[in-house]
Structure formats: C-alpha cells, structure tokens
Amino acid sequence: MSGFKNFLLRGNLVDLAVAVIIGTAFGAVVAAFTAWLTSALPGIEDTFKGAKLGDGAFFVNAVISFVILAAVIYFFVVMPYTRIKERYFPSAPPGTPEDIKLLQEIRDLLAAQQGGTTPPSV
C-alpha cells in the first residue's frame, strides 16, 4: 500500500489529471467563443448544443463554468494534494545543494593546484 501512496504523491499523476480537466474546460470556453464569434458574422447561423448564439450567452456561461470548475479543482484537489505531499515528502531545506558544494570544492582544489588564488564561494 505504501508503494501506491508513493506513486500517487511522488509522480505527476494529480498534476496530469488537473491539466486534463482544466484543458477540457478551457476547450469548451474556446469552442463557445468561436461559435459566438462566427455566429456574429452576417448570414451565418451557427448553433452550439442546439441553441442560437447570437447574444453570446453561451460564451459567458462557458467562462463562468470554467472559473467555477477551476476554483473547485484548486480548493478540493490541488490544495489538499499539496498539503499531503508536503507532509509525506517535505521539500529540501534551503541552502546549497550537495552537488553544488562538491563542484565548488573541485573548483577550489583545481585553482589551488594551478597555483592561483581560490575564487570566493558563491
């Protein structure tokens, strides 16, 4: 069971799921806007899901639906996921990473071997 927990929390599974949901909702907004825009052209009667789009109500509806969906996803998926991920896999403490420290030591040793002065550590 701990392997499954690690799979869910370490991987980008939740990020990918959120991206697909938000992308689909944004696609509906773009489709509604395009249908509304093309229906405004003279001589073109376009329908979106069986209703006339002359007044742009479906575009506004799609935008409101997108904002509500984004808020629900953020508050009920992203925020709890971030809290759980930080509890089980805390981020590294601030400071210089070990690989950078090692590279700085190598730089200082090479400079000392060549007889030069060691550059200041960053």
DAMOUR-V52713 format. One record per run of one state. SS is the DSSP state (helix for helix, strand for strand, loop for the rest). FROM is the first residue (numbers start at 1). TO is the last residue. If there is no record, write none. Layout:
# DAMOUR-V52713
SS&FROM&TO / SS&FROM&TO
This chain:
# DAMOUR-V52713
loop&1&1 / helix&2&10 / loop&11&12 / helix&13&39 / loop&40&46 / strand&47&48 / loop&49&50 / strand&51&52 / loop&53&56 / helix&57&88 / loop&89&97 / helix&98&113 / loop&114&122
